[in-house]
Amino acid sequence: MKRCLIVNPKAGAVTDVGALLKQFERIKPAALHVTKHPGDAESYAADAARNGCDEIIAAGGDGTLNEVINGIASHFAQTRLGLIPLGTGNDFARCLSLPATVDENIDIVLSADTTTLDVVRAASDHDRYFVNVSAGGFSGIVDEKLTPELKQTWGPLAYIRSAAAALPELRAYRTVVELDQHERVDVDLYNLVIANGRFVAGGLPVAPDADPADGLLDVILIPSRPTSEVVLLAAQIALGKHLKSDAIIFRRAKKVSVQSDPGMWFNVDGELVGNQPIVFEVLPRALHFVLGKR
C-alpha cells in the first residue's frame, strides 16, 4: 500500500505540529505533505493520485477533507481515502463515528478496512465535490456570524445565537427546485440544505437522518416565515427536531436542480459555489473510505 499523508498544521485541534508529525511516523507514508495555504491539500492530493498513491490520508478538518476529495475527483475508483480529524468541527468524522484521538484514528488507517460512501457533485459556475453538507441562502449569513469565539462562549446554543444575530439580514429567494426531474417546488425560500452527512457547524444535526451511503440526498427547504417562527425553527434545528416541523419541506432525491432570484450562493464545506443555476447529483458509493471494521 502506497500511502500519502496530507497534514493541515493550522487545523483547530493542532497544538504541537512537531509532536503530531512524530505520531504520524507510525503510518510510514510514502509521501508527507504539510499545507501552508488554502488549496494546497487539493493540489497535493491531485498530484499524489496521478503519481499512483493508492491511499491518501487527510489530516485536518472538514475543509482539508473537502480539498482532498476534490483533488482525487478524477481518481475515485483507484484511490482510497483516510481521515484523521484535527478540526474544530469535524462534522463528517462525527457522522462516521470516528474516534476522538489521533492514535485511534491512525489505528483505523493502518487497519486498511474500507467501505464505500456517496459523493455529491455540485455543478454550477464550476464543479465542486463534497461528502458532507451544502447550504445556501440564510445559512451563509448565519455561518458568518458563527465565529469561533461565539462557539466557545455559547457552546451548543451558538447556532441559535448566530441565527438571531443574522435575522436583520434575512431575505427570501424566489426559488425553483426540481427533484429527480419528477417534482418541482416553486417557493420563496430563506434557506436550502443539500445533505449527504448529518452535521454542520461543529455538531449541529441539520440532517439528522442522512446516510452517506444510501445513494440519496436529504433536501431541506426552509420557506419564508414570520421572524418568530424562524427563531423557533432555529431552536428545533439545534435539537435535531425540525424534520417533523410544518415550517420546512423535506425530501430525498438523487438529483436536485436549483434556480433562484436573486442568485443563491451555496457553501460547500467552506467554499462558495453557485449564484448561477446549480445542480446537485449524488455519485452512489463512489468513494473508497478507510473506516476500520464496523
KENU-994889 format. One record per residue: y, x, z of N, C-alpha, C in turn; residue in one letter. Coordinates in steps of 0.1 Angstrom, whole numbers, plus 5000, padded with zeros to 4 digits. Atoms other than C-alpha are relative to their C-alpha. Layout:
BEGIN
YXZYXZYXZA...
END
This chain:
BEGIN
498850085000500050005000501350095000M498849925001503350154989501249915005K499050094993505950015013501450074999R498649965000509750035010500749925011C499350064989511849965041501550014998L498650015002515449845038500749965013I499550024986517449865071501549974999V498650024998520849705078500450045014N499749954986522249915107501149925006P498950084994525149665112499549865004K500550134996522849375119500349975015A499550044986523849185151499250055011G500849964989520949295172499850155001A500149855000521149665164501050065010V499249934990522449875193499950154999T500349865001520950215186499250034987D500649995013520250295150499050115000V501049894999518550625158498749965006G501250054993516150465182499249914991A500650095009515450195157499250074989L500749925011514650435129498850075005L501249934994512250615153498949905001K501050104999510450285159499349984986Q500550035014510150235121499150114995F500949905004508250565118498549954999E501450055000505050365126499749944986R500250075013505450185092499650104990I500249905010505350515073500449964986K499650065013507350375044500050124990P499849915011507250545010501450034998A498649995002510950495009500749935011A499250064989513550425036501550004995L498650015004517050295027500849935011H499150054990519850235052501349954992V498950055008522550005038501450045006T498749974996526250075040501049894997K499050105005527949795020499249884996H500650125005527249435011499550024986P500649985013524949424981499150124999G500949885001523149754989498649955001D501450044998520049575001499449944987A500550055013519749384968499850114990E500249885009520249704948498850085003S501149924996517749894968498649934997Y501250085002515149614966499749994985A500350015015515549574928499550144995A500549875005515149954923498550025005D501449984995512049954946499049924993A500950095007510449664928499750064986A500249955014511049824894499150135001R500749884999509550154907498749995006N501450024996506350004918499749985015G500350034986506749934955499349875001C500850124998504049684965500649905010D499450084989505849564996501350065004E498749964996509449565006500349935013I499850054987510449515042501549995002I498650014996513849375051500250005015A499749994986515049485085501549975002A498650054999518249285092500049865003G499850144997519548935095499749924987G500350095011519348635072500750054987D499349965012521948785048499350124993G500849895005519849105044498849954993T501250065006516748895037500449944987L499650075013518648695011500350104989N499749895010519849014993498750054995E501349945005516249154992499349904991V500650105009514948824978500650004987I499450005014517448834950499850134993N500449885006516649194944498750004993G501350015005513049114938499749884992I500250135007513548784919499250014988A500849995013512048924887498650055003S501349944997509049064906499349925011H500650074990507948784929498550015000F501450005001504448794916499350135004A500649874997503949164921500450065014Q499449944988505949224953499849925012T500150074987505149134989501350035008R498849994992508049075013499749995015L500250014986508049155050501449995006G498750024993510849085076499950045014L499849974986511849245108501449955004I498750074998514649015121500850085010P499049924992517649205135501349945001L498750065001520448955130500349935013G499650084988522348735155499349864999T500550135002521048415139498550004998G501450005004517648495124499349874998N500450135001517248145113498749984992D501350015007514448195088498950065008F501049944991512548415112499649895010A500350114990512848125137499149894994R500850105007511447885111498650044999C501449945002508448115106499450035014L500549964987508048165144499650145001S500249864998508248535141500450045015L499849964986508248715175501450075001P498749964997511348845192500250164999A499849854998510749225195499750074986T500249925012510849495168498550044999V501449955000507449635178499049894996D500950115004505749295175500149974985E499850025015507249245140499450114992N500649895007506149595130498449985000I501550034999502549495141499749904988D500250105010502849195117500050074986I499949935013503949415088498850084998V501149925002501149655094498749924999L501250095002498649365095499749984986S500150025014499249315058499549864996A500550145003498248945061501249924994D498950075007500348745037499749854998T500050145004501048375029501049984989T499150025011502848225000501049895005T498950094996506248045006500849974987L499250045011508547854984501350084999D498749945002511748004969500849894993V499150095006514747804958501050074991V499049945009516847884927501249914999R498850075002520447774927500750054988A499549965013521747774892501449934998A498650055001525547744888500850104991S499349905008528147994876499250125000D501049905001525448244884498849955008H501250044992521848214897499950075013D500349934987521048284933498849945006R501250054994517748254951500150005015Y500050004985517148164987498849945005F501250054993514448075012500449905011V499650084989516447905039500849874997N499250125002519347665035501250034992V498749995007522247605012500849875004S499250114997525147375022501350014994A498750015007528247255005500949905007G499050104995531447065014500550045014G499449994986532447025051499350115008F500749904992529747265064500650144997S499449875002531547555047501250025009G498949994991534647485068499550025014I500649984987532547455099499550145002V500549874999530947785092501250105002D498849924998534447945090500450005015E499550024986535247805125498950065010K501149964991531847915139499950155002L499949854998532848265150499050055010T500949954990530648495170500549985014P499450034987533048455199499749865005E500250144996532648075198498549985003L501450014997528848115197499750055014K500249944987528948345227500549915012Q499450084989531248115247499349875002T500550145000529747775238498549994999W501450015001526147865232499649894990G500550115008524247555218501049904996P498950105003527447355218501050054990L499049945009529247595194500249924987A499950075013528447395163500949875002Y499250124997529947075179501550045001I498649954998533047275189500650044987R499549965012533447425155500249884990S499850125008532947085138501349935004A498750074995535746935160501250084995A498849925005538047225150500249994986A499950015015537347165113500449864996A499750145003538046785115501349994992L498750025007541746825104499950034985P500149965014540546985072498949924992E501150085006537846715065500549934987L499750075013537846585029498749964994R501150065007535546385007499950054986A500349965014533946494974499349884993Y500650105008533246234948498850074993R501249925004529646344941498949914993T501250065006526746254918498850105002V501249934997523346374930498849944992V501250045007520246354908498850075006E501249954993516846394924498849984991L501250005009513946494902500249914987D499650075012515746314873499549855000Q500450145000514545974885500849925011H499150074991517045884913501450064999E498649965001520845904910500849945012R499250054989523145884941501450044997V498649985003526845834934500849965012D499550034986528745864967501150105003V499049914995531746014984499450075012D500749924990530346305005500950095007L499449894992531646515033499150134999Y500849884999528646745032498649974993N501350015007525346815013499250125004L500849894995522547025026498750004991V501249985007519647165005499250105008I500749924990516947295029498650034996A501449965001513747495025499550045014N500249974986513947625061500649895008G499650114991514847425092501350035007R498949974991517647615109501150074993F498849935005521147735103500850045013V499049974989523947885125499450045013A500649954987521648055150499249905007G501050094994519147775156500449864999G499750145002520847455146499049934991L501150065008518047225134500549904989P499450095010519747095103499049924992V501150075007516447005086498850025008A501049984990514046975115498649984995P501450025005511046865094499750084987D500249935012511447105065498850105001A501249915000508347305055500250104988D499849915011508947625034498850034991P501249985009505547595018499549874995A500550135005505347225008500449974986D499650035014506947254973501149904999G499050105000509747024983501350055007L498749984994513447044992500449895009L499450104991514846855022501549984996D498750025004518046695010500749915009V499250074990520646575035501449974995I498650045005523746385023500749935011L499150064990526546305047501249934993I498950075007528746035032501350005008P498750024993532345975041499949905010S500150094989532645815075501250025009R498949984990535245755102499850125009P500149884992536046055123499149995012T500850024988534445915154498550014997S501450005004531145875135499650154996E500349865004531346235122499850085013V500249934988531746365157498649975007V501350044995528646165169498950074992L501149945009526646295139499950155003L500149864997527546655147499250025013A500849994988526046595182498549984997A501450035004522946445166499350114993Q500549895007522546735143499750125010I500249894990522846985172498749975008A501250044993519846795188498849984990L501050025010517946765155499549854999G500350145000518046385158500749924989K499150065010520146305127499249934989H500750055012517446225101499849855001L500250144998517045875116501349925000K498650074999520845805116500349934987S499550085012522345545093501150074993D498949935005525145795088499750104989A500449905011523146015064499149934990I501050035010521045985033499050124999I501049894999517846185035498949974989F501050015011515546255005499250135000R500849885004512846504994499950014985R500149995014512746644959499750144996A500349875006511646934937501250064993K498949955007514846954918501249915003K498850084996518346844928501250054991V498849965007521446844905501249945006S498850044992524946814920501250024991V498749995006528246744904501049935009Q499050064991531446674924501450024995S498649995003535146624921500749985014D499949875006536646844933498750085001P501249925001534047114926499750055014G500549974987531947184957499450145000M500649874998531247544968498849985010W501250004991527847604984499850145006F500349884993527047865009498550025000N501449975001523648025002499850135008V500249894991522848245032501150105000D498849914999526348385033500850024987G499349985013527248394996500449874994E499550125006529348134979499549994985L500450025014527947984947500549854997V499650135003529047674928501449984995G498750045005532347504922499949974985N500450045013530547404890498949905002Q501250074998527747164884498950105004P501049904995524847324903498649935001I501450055000521047274901499250085009V500949934991518647354929498649964996F501450025004514947394920499150085008E501049934992512047484941499050074991V501149935007509647754929498850005010L501150014989506447654948499250125002P500849894996504747924967500150134991R499849895008506348194946500150135007A499749884992506948444974498850035009L501149954991504248654990500650065012H499349974988505348685026499050055010F500849944990503848915052500249925014V499850084988503248685082499050025011L501049984990500248815100499049885000G501050114999497248595109500649895008K499450114993498248245118498949905004R
END
